[in-house]
Each structure stands twice: as C-alpha cells, then as structure tokens.
C-alpha cells in the first residue's frame, strides 16, 4: 500500500487539504436545488379563452381537445389538471 501513496504525481509535495479549500472554495448551491414555483399551479385555466387553452395544451403537451376533456373531468385548476395528467 505504501507504493500507492502518490497516485497524482505530487511527489513529496502533497498539498494541504485546508489550503486547497481556501484557494478553491466550494460554492453553496443548495438554494438552486429547490423546485422552482412560478405560481402557475395556483392558476385556473380559462376554458372560454382559446388562447389560454392553447397555451396550457402546449405546456402539457396534449391536444386542445384532450385538455378540454380534462377540464370537464377535473375542473380548470392547473394543479388538478397536472395531477390528472400525472405531469
């Protein structure tokens, strides 16, 4: 095992881990790992507005007719439609 101490070619000058951490700090990205809530789940789809229906059909990647059927079955809440479509 002694023969494998220098696997990275540092020779006898193995860097101090604390010095490396000071020189190359690791950024905290924990805030970017949370799901982004744009508030769209709290919206209602206006089934009487063809533009709104077309927009949400495109968002859900379904046809306008399929979205209208989902609205009839589940109401116009984006959250309920997502749940129905398992999106």
N, C-alpha and C positions, 0 to 999 in steps of 0.2 A: 504494500500500500504506500510505502514511503516513496516509491518511484513515481507515483502519480500525483504528487503534491502540486506540480506546476503544469497543469493542463492548458494554461492560457498563454504561455510564453513570457511570463513576467520575470523569470529568473529568480533571483533572491529578493527582488523589489515588489513583493506582493502589496498592493495598495491597502490602506486602512479603510474599512467599510464606512466609518463615520466621516472620513474626509471625502469619500466618494459621494455620500449623501449630502454633504454641504455644497459640494461643487455642482452636483446634478440633482437638485431637489425634485421629488415626485409631486406632481400637481394633484390636488384633490379634485376628482371628477364625480364625487358621489351625488352632487346635485343634478348632474346631467343624466343620471341613470334612472331617474323617476319618470314615469309615463307623463307625457305632455297632455294636459287637459285644456283644450281650446274652448270649452264651454258648449261644444256642439251637441253633446249628449243631453243637454237640458233644453234643447230646441224642439219645436214642433214643426213638422213638415206641412206646409200649406198645400193640401191636396187640390185646392181650387186654382192654384197658380202653376201653370205648365212649366214655367222657368224653374221654380223651386223643385218641382217633381223631377224634372230632367236633371237638375244639379245633383239631387240625392240619389237618383238612379245611377248616375255616373259614379258617384262616390262609393256606392255599394256594389258597383259593377254588375248591375242587373238591368233588365229592361224596364221601361216605364210601366208597362202593363203588370209586370211582376211586383213592382213597388206599390202600385195602386192596390193590388190584391193583398199585399202585406199590410197596407194601411187599413183596409177593410177588416182584416182579421185581427189586427193588433192595436189599432189606433195610430195616431200620427206622431207619437213621441219617437224621436231619433233613438233614444235608449231602448225602447221596446222593439223597434224595428231591428236594431243591431242584435238584440237578444234573439229575436225570431230567426234572423239570418245567420246567427252564430258568427258574427263578424268581430 
